[in-house]
Amino acid sequence: MEYQRGLSTKEYQGTVAIENTLVRSVYIWMCTALLLTGGTATLVAGSSQLLEMFFGNSFLFWGILIAQFGLVWLISARVSSFSLPVLSGLFMLYSVLTGITFSVYFLAFTAESIATAFFITAGTFAVMSIYGFVTKRDLTQMGNLAFMALIGIIIASVVNIFLHSTILNWIVTYVGVLVFVGLVAWDTQKIKALIYAEDNEFTQKLAICGALSLYLDFINLFIMLLRIFGQRK
């Protein structure tokens, strides 16, 4: 988003305006997805019929989990192939499916602790996203380290399913907070670099992909903080 030589002042201002609009679109998509996730989780957690339907049927439950992984892959890998309406629809579908699985947290933790974790997450996310957007420092190395640590967290979490180690669980949680805090800044910087100064369908699709990355960072950071500050019912 740097000033390009050869552009008139009017053209440069127009370019900046387009870039700002596209970046704003990233956060609008992300917030819309978060609202859908929160609304879906609240709806499912408050309905015994929905809980029985989604969690009483193991095939449906595992199907939802598999579909979530599949949708993330589809959105990321097929951004050039899918049309903008299809891509946005898949993102919204993913946020709804996440809300279904996310409802277990609404059942396990008190509303006050969920609200506390949300506001801490929102504040942390805002600070790190602003940092990633304005910093002149290249965050690639930090992002690569955070990504490798994320792989370690996933492996440790799978292993702990069998070990049931409280110590390992807390290690994963606290390291996870640091990892996703770093990923918020890194992903923001990547989005800033990827957004073109052309308001066309492809850049709009890139905005959705960027929104998905930040959405995943926010959700996972929220889960880690909820484990730390959350009060179980």
CORTANOR-V16247 format. One record per helix or strand. SS is the DSSP state (2 for helix, 1 for strand). FROM is the first residue (numbers start at 1). LEN is the number of residues. Records with the same first field share a line. If there is no record, write none. Layout:
# CORTANOR-V16247
SS = FROM-LEN + FROM-LEN
This chain:
# CORTANOR-V16247
2 = 9-37 + 48-8 + 58-20 + 84-25 + 111-24 + 140-24 + 166-29 + 201-29
1 = 109-1 + 232-1
